[in-house]
Amino acid sequence: LGGYDKVLLDFSTGKEIPGTLDTFLKKDELQTVLMLVENKLLRIENFDPSFGWDDYKARTTDMSMIDNFYFTPNGIVFYYNPYQIGSYAEGSYLVDLSWKEI
């Protein structure tokens, strides 16, 4: 029926992990992560921030800009759906941050 939901899972156990990114990172780390994500997006070839990113930043809170993520052994991957920060033709955007960067 339209709409979506998100759940953070532990893939090794299949169990839900309660919380959001601010459960795992300190406030100053969250601001660093947001800055790193934006810097990496701006370095993607053909990424035009005026098409969707600037508007997205204007209508969302800092935390909601980085609330679609998953953990890997090497770091955190942030996922942006088509139309979220670009055109449908551009597809999804993934931004990988290593634990070292954070």
A tleap script that builds the chain and sets N, CA, C and O, in Angstrom:
source leaprc.protein.ff14SB
mol = sequence {
  NLEU GLY GLY TYR ASP LYS VAL LEU LEU ASP
  PHE SER THR GLY LYS GLU ILE PRO GLY THR
  LEU ASP THR PHE LEU LYS LYS ASP GLU LEU
  GLN THR VAL LEU MET LEU VAL GLU ASN LYS
  LEU LEU ARG ILE GLU ASN PHE ASP PRO SER
  PHE GLY TRP ASP ASP TYR LYS ALA ARG THR
  THR ASP MET SER MET ILE ASP ASN PHE TYR
  PHE THR PRO ASN GLY ILE VAL PHE TYR TYR
  ASN PRO TYR GLN ILE GLY SER TYR ALA GLU
  GLY SER TYR LEU VAL ASP LEU SER TRP LYS
  GLU CILE
}
set mol.1.N position { 0.811 -1.199 0.000 }
set mol.1.CA position { 0.000 0.000 0.000 }
set mol.1.C position { 0.850 1.257 0.000 }
set mol.1.O position { 0.439 2.238 0.619 }
set mol.2.N position { 1.932 1.296 -0.608 }
set mol.2.CA position { 2.772 2.488 -0.586 }
set mol.2.C position { 3.398 2.683 0.779 }
set mol.2.O position { 2.888 2.179 1.780 }
set mol.3.N position { 4.457 3.383 0.819 }
set mol.3.CA position { 5.144 3.599 2.083 }
set mol.3.C position { 6.272 2.609 2.249 }
set mol.3.O position { 6.442 1.689 1.448 }
set mol.4.N position { 7.033 2.810 3.291 }
set mol.4.CA position { 8.159 1.925 3.536 }
set mol.4.C position { 8.491 1.931 5.013 }
set mol.4.O position { 7.986 2.749 5.782 }
set mol.5.N position { 9.329 1.025 5.383 }
set mol.5.CA position { 9.805 0.942 6.751 }
set mol.5.C position { 11.251 0.496 6.680 }
set mol.5.O position { 11.667 -0.118 5.697 }
set mol.6.N position { 12.009 0.796 7.702 }
set mol.6.CA position { 13.389 0.326 7.721 }
set mol.6.C position { 13.682 -0.342 9.044 }
set mol.6.O position { 13.156 0.026 10.094 }
set mol.7.N position { 14.536 -1.330 8.952 }
set mol.7.CA position { 14.910 -2.120 10.116 }
set mol.7.C position { 16.407 -2.350 10.047 }
set mol.7.O position { 16.948 -2.617 8.974 }
set mol.8.N position { 17.060 -2.250 11.155 }
set mol.8.CA position { 18.483 -2.553 11.236 }
set mol.8.C position { 18.619 -3.991 11.716 }
set mol.8.O position { 18.178 -4.343 12.810 }
set mol.9.N position { 19.240 -4.818 10.874 }
set mol.9.CA position { 19.365 -6.246 11.179 }
set mol.9.C position { 20.805 -6.655 11.390 }
set mol.9.O position { 21.722 -6.084 10.800 }
set mol.10.N position { 20.988 -7.639 12.228 }
set mol.10.CA position { 22.271 -8.329 12.354 }
set mol.10.C position { 22.181 -9.512 11.401 }
set mol.10.O position { 21.457 -10.470 11.674 }
set mol.11.N position { 22.906 -9.458 10.286 }
set mol.11.CA position { 22.777 -10.505 9.279 }
set mol.11.C position { 23.312 -11.848 9.750 }
set mol.11.O position { 22.932 -12.883 9.203 }
set mol.12.N position { 24.177 -11.854 10.745 }
set mol.12.CA position { 24.683 -13.134 11.238 }
set mol.12.C position { 23.637 -13.869 12.069 }
set mol.12.O position { 23.639 -15.099 12.126 }
set mol.13.N position { 22.739 -13.118 12.715 }
set mol.13.CA position { 21.704 -13.755 13.536 }
set mol.13.C position { 20.311 -13.605 12.944 }
set mol.13.O position { 19.405 -14.366 13.284 }
set mol.14.N position { 20.132 -12.621 12.052 }
set mol.14.CA position { 18.802 -12.354 11.498 }
set mol.14.C position { 17.908 -11.586 12.457 }
set mol.14.O position { 16.717 -11.415 12.194 }
set mol.15.N position { 18.468 -11.123 13.563 }
set mol.15.CA position { 17.670 -10.410 14.565 }
set mol.15.C position { 17.777 -8.901 14.373 }
set mol.15.O position { 18.796 -8.379 13.920 }
set mol.16.N position { 16.692 -8.219 14.732 }
set mol.16.CA position { 16.657 -6.770 14.647 }
set mol.16.C position { 17.543 -6.151 15.727 }
set mol.16.O position { 17.582 -6.617 16.866 }
set mol.17.N position { 18.253 -5.089 15.341 }
set mol.17.CA position { 19.071 -4.331 16.283 }
set mol.17.C position { 18.319 -3.032 16.561 }
set mol.17.O position { 18.077 -2.251 15.641 }
set mol.18.N position { 17.948 -2.795 17.813 }
set mol.18.CA position { 17.218 -1.564 18.098 }
set mol.18.C position { 18.127 -0.343 17.988 }
set mol.18.O position { 19.308 -0.405 18.333 }
set mol.19.N position { 17.581 0.745 17.515 }
set mol.19.CA position { 18.339 1.984 17.490 }
set mol.19.C position { 18.507 2.562 16.105 }
set mol.19.O position { 18.073 1.994 15.103 }
set mol.20.N position { 19.151 3.707 16.085 }
set mol.20.CA position { 19.472 4.421 14.860 }
set mol.20.C position { 20.959 4.723 14.888 }
set mol.20.O position { 21.662 4.295 15.803 }
set mol.21.N position { 21.440 5.449 13.905 }
set mol.21.CA position { 22.868 5.720 13.826 }
set mol.21.C position { 23.377 6.425 15.080 }
set mol.21.O position { 24.504 6.183 15.512 }
set mol.22.N position { 22.554 7.297 15.667 }
set mol.22.CA position { 23.008 7.994 16.876 }
set mol.22.C position { 23.084 7.069 18.088 }
set mol.22.O position { 23.577 7.469 19.142 }
set mol.23.N position { 22.602 5.840 17.945 }
set mol.23.CA position { 22.785 4.829 18.981 }
set mol.23.C position { 24.235 4.354 19.004 }
set mol.23.O position { 24.752 3.951 20.046 }
set mol.24.N position { 24.883 4.408 17.841 }
set mol.24.CA position { 26.213 3.838 17.683 }
set mol.24.C position { 27.334 4.873 17.634 }
set mol.24.O position { 28.495 4.549 17.883 }
set mol.25.N position { 26.986 6.115 17.312 }
set mol.25.CA position { 27.999 7.154 17.186 }
set mol.25.C position { 27.685 8.326 18.109 }
set mol.25.O position { 26.525 8.587 18.427 }
set mol.26.N position { 28.733 9.028 18.534 }
set mol.26.CA position { 28.555 10.218 19.356 }
set mol.26.C position { 28.122 11.390 18.478 }
set mol.26.O position { 28.280 11.352 17.258 }
set mol.27.N position { 27.574 12.432 19.107 }
set mol.27.CA position { 27.051 13.576 18.366 }
set mol.27.C position { 28.108 14.204 17.455 }
set mol.27.O position { 27.813 14.517 16.302 }
set mol.28.N position { 29.332 14.395 17.953 }
set mol.28.CA position { 30.370 14.994 17.111 }
set mol.28.C position { 30.761 14.060 15.966 }
set mol.28.O position { 31.133 14.526 14.890 }
set mol.29.N position { 30.680 12.757 16.186 }
set mol.29.CA position { 30.960 11.797 15.111 }
set mol.29.C position { 29.870 11.854 14.046 }
set mol.29.O position { 30.154 11.694 12.859 }
set mol.30.N position { 28.629 12.079 14.463 }
set mol.30.CA position { 27.528 12.182 13.496 }
set mol.30.C position { 27.736 13.368 12.563 }
set mol.30.O position { 27.511 13.256 11.358 }
set mol.31.N position { 28.160 14.498 13.109 }
set mol.31.CA position { 28.425 15.670 12.273 }
set mol.31.C position { 29.581 15.402 11.312 }
set mol.31.O position { 29.546 15.837 10.161 }
set mol.32.N position { 30.592 14.696 11.776 }
set mol.32.CA position { 31.713 14.326 10.910 }
set mol.32.C position { 31.236 13.411 9.788 }
set mol.32.O position { 31.618 13.586 8.631 }
set mol.33.N position { 30.409 12.446 10.133 }
set mol.33.CA position { 29.873 11.511 9.134 }
set mol.33.C position { 29.066 12.266 8.083 }
set mol.33.O position { 29.220 12.011 6.888 }
set mol.34.N position { 28.218 13.180 8.506 }
set mol.34.CA position { 27.411 13.956 7.565 }
set mol.34.C position { 28.312 14.739 6.607 }
set mol.34.O position { 28.060 14.768 5.403 }
set mol.35.N position { 29.343 15.362 7.130 }
set mol.35.CA position { 30.278 16.118 6.299 }
set mol.35.C position { 31.004 15.191 5.319 }
set mol.35.O position { 31.160 15.532 4.146 }
set mol.36.N position { 31.450 14.013 5.796 }
set mol.36.CA position { 32.144 13.060 4.928 }
set mol.36.C position { 31.236 12.550 3.815 }
set mol.36.O position { 31.664 12.431 2.666 }
set mol.37.N position { 29.984 12.248 4.153 }
set mol.37.CA position { 29.028 11.766 3.149 }
set mol.37.C position { 28.836 12.829 2.069 }
set mol.37.O position { 28.899 12.527 0.877 }
set mol.38.N position { 28.604 14.066 2.486 }
set mol.38.CA position { 28.406 15.128 1.501 }
set mol.38.C position { 29.643 15.321 0.636 }
set mol.38.O position { 29.522 15.470 -0.580 }
set mol.39.N position { 30.828 15.322 1.235 }
set mol.39.CA position { 32.065 15.479 0.457 }
set mol.39.C position { 32.237 14.367 -0.569 }
set mol.39.O position { 32.662 14.614 -1.697 }
set mol.40.N position { 31.904 13.146 -0.173 }
set mol.40.CA position { 32.032 12.023 -1.120 }
set mol.40.C position { 30.996 12.120 -2.236 }
set mol.40.O position { 31.303 11.829 -3.392 }
set mol.41.N position { 29.784 12.524 -1.901 }
set mol.41.CA position { 28.767 12.700 -2.937 }
set mol.41.C position { 29.209 13.738 -3.964 }
set mol.41.O position { 29.056 13.538 -5.169 }
set mol.42.N position { 29.752 14.834 -3.482 }
set mol.42.CA position { 30.160 15.915 -4.384 }
set mol.42.C position { 31.320 15.513 -5.292 }
set mol.42.O position { 31.555 16.162 -6.311 }
set mol.43.N position { 32.041 14.464 -4.941 }
set mol.43.CA position { 33.153 13.985 -5.776 }
set mol.43.C position { 32.715 12.931 -6.791 }
set mol.43.O position { 33.505 12.534 -7.648 }
set mol.44.N position { 31.469 12.478 -6.706 }
set mol.44.CA position { 30.978 11.487 -7.677 }
set mol.44.C position { 30.824 12.157 -9.038 }
set mol.44.O position { 30.206 13.215 -9.164 }
set mol.45.N position { 31.401 11.515 -10.052 }
set mol.45.CA position { 31.322 12.064 -11.403 }
set mol.45.C position { 29.866 12.260 -11.820 }
set mol.45.O position { 29.032 11.379 -11.610 }
set mol.46.N position { 29.571 13.384 -12.394 }
set mol.46.CA position { 28.235 13.749 -12.894 }
set mol.46.C position { 27.198 13.966 -11.803 }
set mol.46.O position { 26.017 14.121 -12.114 }
set mol.47.N position { 27.593 13.981 -10.544 }
set mol.47.CA position { 26.626 14.278 -9.480 }
set mol.47.C position { 26.387 15.779 -9.461 }
set mol.47.O position { 27.329 16.563 -9.336 }
set mol.48.N position { 25.135 16.174 -9.584 }
set mol.48.CA position { 24.764 17.589 -9.607 }
set mol.48.C position { 23.994 17.915 -8.336 }
set mol.48.O position { 22.811 17.587 -8.241 }
set mol.49.N position { 24.634 18.555 -7.352 }
set mol.49.CA position { 23.949 18.834 -6.097 }
set mol.49.C position { 22.742 19.746 -6.260 }
set mol.49.O position { 21.828 19.713 -5.437 }
set mol.50.N position { 22.727 20.560 -7.312 }
set mol.50.CA position { 21.590 21.467 -7.488 }
set mol.50.C position { 20.340 20.727 -7.953 }
set mol.50.O position { 19.230 21.246 -7.839 }
set mol.51.N position { 20.520 19.505 -8.480 }
set mol.51.CA position { 19.345 18.745 -8.932 }
set mol.51.C position { 18.537 18.186 -7.772 }
set mol.51.O position { 17.307 18.209 -7.819 }
set mol.52.N position { 19.187 17.692 -6.748 }
set mol.52.CA position { 18.424 17.075 -5.670 }
set mol.52.C position { 19.024 17.241 -4.289 }
set mol.52.O position { 18.297 17.375 -3.305 }
set mol.53.N position { 20.348 17.232 -4.208 }
set mol.53.CA position { 20.995 17.263 -2.899 }
set mol.53.C position { 20.721 18.562 -2.154 }
set mol.53.O position { 20.382 18.531 -0.971 }
set mol.54.N position { 20.861 19.696 -2.822 }
set mol.54.CA position { 20.638 20.982 -2.156 }
set mol.54.C position { 19.212 21.089 -1.632 }
set mol.54.O position { 18.986 21.576 -0.524 }
set mol.55.N position { 18.256 20.635 -2.426 }
set mol.55.CA position { 16.854 20.638 -1.993 }
set mol.55.C position { 16.652 19.670 -0.834 }
set mol.55.O position { 15.945 19.978 0.125 }
set mol.56.N position { 17.268 18.513 -0.927 }
set mol.56.CA position { 17.160 17.507 0.131 }
set mol.56.C position { 17.696 18.053 1.444 }
set mol.56.O position { 17.083 17.863 2.494 }
set mol.57.N position { 18.840 18.733 1.392 }
set mol.57.CA position { 19.419 19.334 2.597 }
set mol.57.C position { 18.489 20.381 3.184 }
set mol.57.O position { 18.381 20.503 4.405 }
set mol.58.N position { 17.821 21.132 2.333 }
set mol.58.CA position { 16.957 22.213 2.800 }
set mol.58.C position { 15.688 21.700 3.479 }
set mol.58.O position { 15.118 22.383 4.330 }
set mol.59.N position { 15.245 20.499 3.104 }
set mol.59.CA position { 13.969 20.025 3.651 }
set mol.59.C position { 14.095 18.876 4.648 }
set mol.59.O position { 13.087 18.297 5.054 }
set mol.60.N position { 15.305 18.548 5.041 }
set mol.60.CA position { 15.483 17.456 5.997 }
set mol.60.C position { 16.378 17.899 7.139 }
set mol.60.O position { 17.107 18.885 7.033 }
set mol.61.N position { 16.310 17.164 8.217 }
set mol.61.CA position { 17.214 17.429 9.333 }
set mol.61.C position { 18.534 16.721 9.065 }
set mol.61.O position { 18.605 15.815 8.235 }
set mol.62.N position { 19.564 17.135 9.763 }
set mol.62.CA position { 20.883 16.512 9.572 }
set mol.62.C position { 20.816 14.995 9.712 }
set mol.62.O position { 21.351 14.266 8.878 }
set mol.63.N position { 20.161 14.526 10.761 }
set mol.63.CA position { 20.119 13.082 11.012 }
set mol.63.C position { 19.373 12.323 9.927 }
set mol.63.O position { 19.789 11.226 9.554 }
set mol.64.N position { 18.286 12.875 9.412 }
set mol.64.CA position { 17.535 12.128 8.408 }
set mol.64.C position { 18.294 12.045 7.084 }
set mol.64.O position { 17.955 11.233 6.222 }
set mol.65.N position { 19.319 12.883 6.922 }
set mol.65.CA position { 20.128 12.815 5.704 }
set mol.65.C position { 21.048 11.606 5.710 }
set mol.65.O position { 21.558 11.201 4.665 }
set mol.66.N position { 21.259 11.035 6.878 }
set mol.66.CA position { 22.148 9.878 6.972 }
set mol.66.C position { 21.472 8.731 7.722 }
set mol.66.O position { 22.132 7.975 8.436 }
set mol.67.N position { 20.151 8.604 7.556 }
set mol.67.CA position { 19.442 7.570 8.321 }
set mol.67.C position { 19.197 6.285 7.545 }
set mol.67.O position { 18.601 5.351 8.081 }
set mol.68.N position { 19.644 6.217 6.298 }
set mol.68.CA position { 19.486 5.004 5.496 }
set mol.68.C position { 20.885 4.416 5.301 }
set mol.68.O position { 21.624 4.844 4.415 }
set mol.69.N position { 21.243 3.440 6.126 }
set mol.69.CA position { 22.610 2.953 6.158 }
set mol.69.C position { 22.653 1.476 6.504 }
set mol.69.O position { 21.674 0.892 6.967 }
set mol.70.N position { 23.818 0.891 6.266 }
set mol.70.CA position { 24.089 -0.451 6.781 }
set mol.70.C position { 25.568 -0.548 7.116 }
set mol.70.O position { 26.408 0.131 6.525 }
set mol.71.N position { 25.858 -1.398 8.068 }
set mol.71.CA position { 27.229 -1.622 8.494 }
set mol.71.C position { 27.859 -2.738 7.677 }
set mol.71.O position { 27.192 -3.693 7.278 }
set mol.72.N position { 29.147 -2.598 7.438 }
set mol.72.CA position { 29.940 -3.665 6.837 }
set mol.72.C position { 31.135 -3.894 7.758 }
set mol.72.O position { 31.366 -3.092 8.664 }
set mol.73.N position { 31.891 -4.952 7.555 }
set mol.73.CA position { 33.095 -5.127 8.380 }
set mol.73.C position { 34.073 -3.956 8.245 }
set mol.73.O position { 34.851 -3.684 9.159 }
set mol.74.N position { 34.030 -3.267 7.102 }
set mol.74.CA position { 34.970 -2.181 6.844 }
set mol.74.C position { 34.469 -0.796 7.203 }
set mol.74.O position { 35.258 0.149 7.238 }
set mol.75.N position { 33.157 -0.646 7.476 }
set mol.75.CA position { 32.633 0.678 7.785 }
set mol.75.C position { 31.123 0.749 7.673 }
set mol.75.O position { 30.406 -0.193 8.011 }
set mol.76.N position { 30.656 1.898 7.188 }
set mol.76.CA position { 29.218 2.148 7.035 }
set mol.76.C position { 28.956 2.564 5.594 }
set mol.76.O position { 29.725 3.329 5.013 }
set mol.77.N position { 27.871 2.060 5.022 }
set mol.77.CA position { 27.447 2.446 3.681 }
set mol.77.C position { 26.132 3.207 3.819 }
set mol.77.O position { 25.196 2.733 4.463 }
set mol.78.N position { 26.067 4.387 3.210 }
set mol.78.CA position { 24.844 5.193 3.200 }
set mol.78.C position { 24.212 5.065 1.824 }
set mol.78.O position { 24.893 5.128 0.801 }
set mol.79.N position { 22.901 4.884 1.822 }
set mol.79.CA position { 22.165 4.576 0.605 }
set mol.79.C position { 21.123 5.655 0.355 }
set mol.79.O position { 20.359 6.015 1.250 }
set mol.80.N position { 21.100 6.168 -0.874 }
set mol.80.CA position { 20.097 7.159 -1.276 }
set mol.80.C position { 19.327 6.605 -2.465 }
set mol.80.O position { 19.923 6.258 -3.485 }
set mol.81.N position { 18.022 6.522 -2.341 }
set mol.81.CA position { 17.146 5.971 -3.370 }
set mol.81.C position { 17.032 6.905 -4.571 }
set mol.81.O position { 17.306 8.100 -4.456 }
set mol.82.N position { 16.622 6.359 -5.740 }
set mol.82.CA position { 16.337 7.230 -6.882 }
set mol.82.C position { 15.311 8.295 -6.461 }
set mol.82.O position { 14.415 8.027 -5.661 }
set mol.83.N position { 15.457 9.467 -6.996 }
set mol.83.CA position { 14.636 10.655 -6.711 }
set mol.83.C position { 14.955 11.291 -5.365 }
set mol.83.O position { 14.563 12.435 -5.135 }
set mol.84.N position { 15.642 10.604 -4.476 }
set mol.84.CA position { 15.919 11.172 -3.162 }
set mol.84.C position { 16.908 12.345 -3.281 }
set mol.84.O position { 16.700 13.400 -2.683 }
set mol.85.N position { 17.971 12.151 -4.050 }
set mol.85.CA position { 18.942 13.229 -4.228 }
set mol.85.C position { 19.359 13.378 -5.686 }
set mol.85.O position { 20.326 14.081 -5.983 }
set mol.86.N position { 18.663 12.746 -6.574 }
set mol.86.CA position { 18.975 12.837 -7.995 }
set mol.86.C position { 17.808 12.334 -8.819 }
set mol.86.O position { 16.749 12.005 -8.286 }
set mol.87.N position { 18.011 12.277 -10.112 }
set mol.87.CA position { 16.940 11.814 -10.991 }
set mol.87.C position { 16.827 10.291 -10.957 }
set mol.87.O position { 17.743 9.601 -10.510 }
set mol.88.N position { 15.707 9.781 -11.426 }
set mol.88.CA position { 15.509 8.335 -11.491 }
set mol.88.C position { 16.563 7.701 -12.395 }
set mol.88.O position { 17.064 6.612 -12.115 }
set mol.89.N position { 16.892 8.399 -13.484 }
set mol.89.CA position { 17.873 7.875 -14.443 }
set mol.89.C position { 19.253 7.710 -13.809 }
set mol.89.O position { 20.031 6.853 -14.229 }
set mol.90.N position { 19.558 8.527 -12.799 }
set mol.90.CA position { 20.850 8.408 -12.117 }
set mol.90.C position { 20.897 7.171 -11.226 }
set mol.90.O position { 21.973 6.658 -10.918 }
set mol.91.N position { 19.738 6.703 -10.819 }
set mol.91.CA position { 19.686 5.528 -9.957 }
set mol.91.C position { 19.984 5.867 -8.511 }
set mol.91.O position { 19.855 7.014 -8.084 }
set mol.92.N position { 20.377 4.866 -7.778 }
set mol.92.CA position { 20.689 5.022 -6.358 }
set mol.92.C position { 22.122 5.507 -6.193 }
set mol.92.O position { 22.965 5.307 -7.068 }
set mol.93.N position { 22.374 6.131 -5.085 }
set mol.93.CA position { 23.731 6.524 -4.716 }
set mol.93.C position { 24.130 5.791 -3.450 }
set mol.93.O position { 23.364 5.726 -2.489 }
set mol.94.N position { 25.337 5.238 -3.456 }
set mol.94.CA position { 25.923 4.605 -2.276 }
set mol.94.C position { 27.175 5.377 -1.894 }
set mol.94.O position { 27.992 5.725 -2.747 }
set mol.95.N position { 27.313 5.637 -0.609 }
set mol.95.CA position { 28.506 6.310 -0.110 }
set mol.95.C position { 29.110 5.423 0.970 }
set mol.95.O position { 28.494 5.169 2.005 }
set mol.96.N position { 30.328 4.958 0.708 }
set mol.96.CA position { 31.051 4.109 1.662 }
set mol.96.C position { 31.977 4.955 2.534 }
set mol.96.O position { 32.771 5.750 2.030 }
set mol.97.N position { 31.863 4.772 3.837 }
set mol.97.CA position { 32.806 5.381 4.771 }
set mol.97.C position { 33.476 4.267 5.554 }
set mol.97.O position { 32.812 3.402 6.126 }
set mol.98.N position { 34.791 4.300 5.571 }
set mol.98.CA position { 35.523 3.290 6.342 }
set mol.98.C position { 35.527 3.684 7.803 }
set mol.98.O position { 35.323 4.849 8.144 }
set mol.99.N position { 35.763 2.705 8.668 }
set mol.99.CA position { 35.862 3.002 10.096 }
set mol.99.C position { 36.993 3.973 10.355 }
set mol.99.O position { 36.916 4.798 11.265 }
set mol.100.N position { 38.045 3.879 9.556 }
set mol.100.CA position { 39.191 4.771 9.704 }
set mol.100.C position { 38.794 6.230 9.438 }
set mol.100.O position { 39.239 7.137 10.141 }
set mol.101.N position { 37.952 6.448 8.416 }
set mol.101.CA position { 37.511 7.807 8.086 }
set mol.101.C position { 36.666 8.419 9.209 }
set mol.101.O position { 36.743 9.617 9.483 }
set mol.102.N position { 35.877 7.588 9.837 }
set mol.102.CA position { 34.962 8.064 10.879 }
set mol.102.C position { 35.747 8.306 12.143 }
set mol.102.O position { 35.177 8.713 13.156 }
savepdb mol mol.pdb
quit
